[in-house]
């Protein structure tokens, strides 16, 4: 079973924690992570883009000049794509960019992402996280103390208004809960910071 040294909010050692090998000891499966990230990014697309094809552009019903005798190329509609004010060749239309991913693949991708963070040394486990007030300075000092000053994903076990307010103005910090984290957010973060309670909740779901 993999173990990790926990830290407190001052960055001091706070004991070790045994991690579930079925969750944090998986060999990362790159293909599944790639597929899930594609699915997440595709779901973010609005898919509302739209342009007019040559048959949808107003006008252009009459042949612009006779077929023969002009010395010019043969043309019919003035709304052909090569003309100014013409239609678009392969005009984009509203569509859904959904990428369906099997449940087992999604699960494997999540376990792979968590295991990859652990093996890379980018996983930090806090023994607890409590603030007396929702000040940005408190959150910034805590992140600096534990060595998580770059892009950080902070996973807490439950909603805490003071934690939310303390981290609200930090542009490189994102928050999540065990039931809302996803593979894309984990991989995009330079450091994954999880509270001890949140680790237990994640293991209960995925073990």
Buried (B, 14 or more C-beta within 10 A) or exposed (E): EBEBEBBBBEBEEBEEBEBBEEBBBBEBBEEBBEBBBBBBEBEEEEBEEEEBBBEEBEEBEEEEEEEEEEEEEEBEBBBBEEBEEBBBEEBEEEEEEEBEBEEEBBBBBBBBBBBBBBBEEBBBBBBEBEBEEBBBEBBBBBBEBBEBBEBBBBBBBEEBEBBEBBBEEBEBBBBBBBEEBBBBBBBEBBBBBBBBBBBBBBBEEBE
